Amino acid sequence: MSAMDSTKEKSHTRLPTVLLIHCTSGSNSPCVKGFSIETGKAGTTSAPARVSKTAWTVSVEGAIEYTRVVYDLFPEKCKVQVMVRSHTGTLQLNSWETEKQQLPKVLAEFGRIGAPGDNVPECDLQAGLSSAIESLGSMFHTYYNSSTAECQARIIVLSPTLRSERISATARSVSHLLRAYNQQAAQSSDKSVIQGLEIEVVHVTDSTAPTEKAVLPPHICLTVHSCTGPRLMPLMSSLCREHYNMASTIITGIPMKEEQPGGVSCNYDVELFHEADIHKDLLPLGLPTSTAGGDTGQPHSSVTLRWSNPRNISLDLQLCAHACRVSPVEVNSRPSSCLFNFVLGGRAVTLEQPRRTNFKHVSHILFNHGGSVFLHCLPNGKSFLEDPPSISEGAGGRVTDYRIGEFGMLMRNNLLVPFAGAPNATDGLLPIDRAMQQLERSTRVWPLVYGDAVLFNMSDEVQNLLTLLTYERLTDQHLTECRRVIYQLQAMEGKSQPLPTLSGTARTKSNHKKEEQYRQLWSELETVIVAASSTSPRHLEVLESLRQCRSVANRNSVSADPRPFAGTQGASSTAAGGSTSTGGAGRDSVWKEYDMYREGDGPESADKSPATSSRQKDVSSSPGKMKTPRHRPHTEASLGTILGMKMRPGVDLKTLWIEHNRSIVASRHKEFAGRVNYPSGKAQLYTHLDLDGRKAAAAASGMIEM
């Protein structure tokens, strides 16, 4: 970004300024409607004299008004130089030295050169602009450190003869002059390169035209104002407010008894110029403000305050939050003169905000310091000199309610360290950008006090889930851990277990009810996961797992077991010979995983015996069971039915259970060949020992040939 672009982005930039008055052939032309005055001695008759203002007069008045306000409010801080360009050359009325930056010096020089004559020859403005640029460059080299400071300046041109074609030619000449000067300054040791230049051209004409702006190379911002003579003074006042970030305060209700006969009181108003920062605490309060800029119609910030009885308030001055100089808008008016004489005489004036109730609130004080009138702003709340407010006065209440330890952990996790390497090769981000992204992910949902949330007050396992959600990327192990925590919370709710929260931190409408606590827990958990779902696709999978788990649980909340049964829509489709849908298969897989975590065995529970798996299948597929079947008393017949065993008369449950387990064990391996060949359970051993006898018996019977 160029220097001029940075200048344009900074509104209210206090730049060194040169006021250049162009004295040419049109300076003697009348531009303000004249008026007649009587001349001659008393008792004699003479023709009235016609008096009118010329373009030169109104230009001088506008320049004096601009410099008066700047010198009153910003002495030794802001510098303004006045120049006059005529056919005899360019005259500097004051220099950049501090003792020359005073209004009496400028007025004395105007009085010395006098008004232009009747036949003023035409003169070129280009030489005056060149002198102004040279003077600004020398000033930067003398009073500023050009190696560190931004050398940007402003030139205000007051001319009665700049038509449209002349303004275009002037703009081209300024661009050429600045480029040529910077080339010389780059090779010189007593000049500084001007990085940006603002030019305000005020064309005093017979009619008012819209303001035109243009940006010219190198780093030149040109603005053209066209106004009539009577409107030049308000226009210069408006430009001064804009250039130096000023606001105004209207003091109302000032008594003035000497204005009315008989001692009748008459109140009047006075408007004061000052820095705009003194109103930064009052504007949000909705005080009566004015947005009109007088005759020019330029908007500006203005606050209305009411006169209060003067008193000695030296103690209040010690507690003021801000103080700045003030200058009257109408310096020649009688109310302004009376008010300033009253304050300069050693009296203090208290100003109060307009009353909305019967109570009076004093917010500002006018007081004299060393011959200058200052406006002091009093703090609305506690004084800045008192002890800082306690943390218990904030939104959280007691100190113990704030998550101070968690806030310290947040600061440690986002600690910044110096880094001098190159940006990341994958995404091209600087370390500061990655740190900002991490801080943004960590604070998407972060309660200030314990009472604002239940989720952030639970055990370390839930805190592990919250930590994983702040990661930029999740691995398969991280995704499994997040799902495990969700299923564990679901199992705790199914078993009606209390939440492991800190005592007195979960403030719900019905804190003693587990249903209210779990309802708030799931709502907060979904809010946190939704806020983190945009980080990566795996974060979105965590959200989908949560919503699948909650949708199935909510749909089957009236069932005996928290697992969804196939006796509704899925059972009907399966019974009809069809297959379940994709959503049903997804929910079945979710609940299969949930069954493993509900027993507390984790993923290794998939290696359970077939008997245990068949038992769980039988239990989960029985729609008539209670929500907690393990606490229900059963008979032998009901237990045998649950275990898949048929009761036989005369056989107790223990015998059936042993036979059932033996059948399960036998099904796990290949049966012994002896039991397969001898179903009766008896086998003859060592048959080869009687082989000769059996052969003789067979030969005797003729079955074997000898």
HELIX and SHEET records of a PDB file:
HELIX    1   1 ALA A    3  GLU A    9  1                                   7    
HELIX    2   2 SER A   25  ASN A   28  5                                   4    
HELIX    3   3 ALA A   55  LEU A   73  1                                  19    
HELIX    4   4 THR A   98  LYS A  100  5                                   3    
HELIX    5   5 LEU A  103  ILE A  113  1                                  11    
HELIX    6   6 GLN A  126  TYR A  143  1                                  18    
HELIX    7   7 SER A  164  ALA A  186  1                                  23    
HELIX    8   8 LEU A  232  TYR A  244  1                                  13    
HELIX    9   9 LYS A  257  GLU A  259  5                                   3    
HELIX   10  10 PRO A  261  GLY A  263  5                                   3    
HELIX   11  11 ALA A  276  HIS A  279  5                                   4    
HELIX   12  12 LEU A  283  LEU A  285  5                                   3    
HELIX   13  13 GLY A  294  THR A  296  5                                   3    
HELIX   14  14 SER A  314  GLN A  318  1                                   5    
HELIX   15  15 ARG A  334  LEU A  344  1                                  11    
HELIX   16  16 ILE A  391  GLU A  393  5                                   3    
HELIX   17  17 VAL A  399  ASP A  401  5                                   3    
HELIX   18  18 ILE A  404  ASN A  413  1                                  10    
HELIX   19  19 PRO A  431  SER A  442  1                                  12    
HELIX   20  20 TYR A  450  ASP A  452  5                                   3    
HELIX   21  21 LEU A  455  ASN A  457  5                                   3    
HELIX   22  22 ASP A  460  LEU A  469  1                                  10    
HELIX   23  23 ASP A  476  GLY A  494  1                                  19    
HELIX   24  24 LYS A  514  ALA A  532  1                                  19    
HELIX   25  25 PRO A  537  ARG A  555  1                                  19    
HELIX   26  26 GLN A  569  ALA A  575  1                                   7    
HELIX   27  27 THR A  582  ARG A  598  1                                  17    
HELIX   28  28 GLY A  602  ASP A  607  5                                   6    
HELIX   29  29 PRO A  610  SER A  620  1                                  11    
HELIX   30  30 PRO A  629  HIS A  631  5                                   3    
HELIX   31  31 GLU A  636  ILE A  642  1                                   7    
HELIX   32  32 LEU A  653  ALA A  666  1                                  14    
HELIX   33  33 ALA A  673  ASN A  677  1                                   5    
HELIX   34  34 THR A  687  ASP A  690  5                                   4    
HELIX   35  35 LEU A  691  ALA A  700  1                                  10    
SHEET    1   A 7 GLY A  89  GLN A  92  0                                        
SHEET    2   A 7 VAL A  80  SER A  86 -1                                        
SHEET    3   A 7 THR A  17  HIS A  22  1                                        
SHEET    4   A 7 GLN A 152  SER A 159  1                                        
SHEET    5   A 7 GLY A 196  VAL A 204  1                                        
SHEET    6   A 7 ILE A 220  CYS A 227  1                                        
SHEET    7   A 7 ALA A 209  LEU A 216 -1                                        
SHEET    1   B 2 PRO A  30  ILE A  37  0                                        
SHEET    2   B 2 ALA A  49  THR A  54 -1                                        
SHEET    1   C 8 HIS A 322  ARG A 325  0                                        
SHEET    2   C 8 SER A 372  CYS A 377 -1                                        
SHEET    3   C 8 VAL A 362  HIS A 369 -1                                        
SHEET    4   C 8 VAL A 349  GLU A 352 -1                                        
SHEET    5   C 8 SER A 302  TRP A 307 -1                                        
SHEET    6   C 8 MET A 246  PRO A 255  1                                        
SHEET    7   C 8 ASN A 267  GLU A 275 -1                                        
SHEET    8   C 8 SER A 327  PRO A 328 -1                                        
END                                                                             
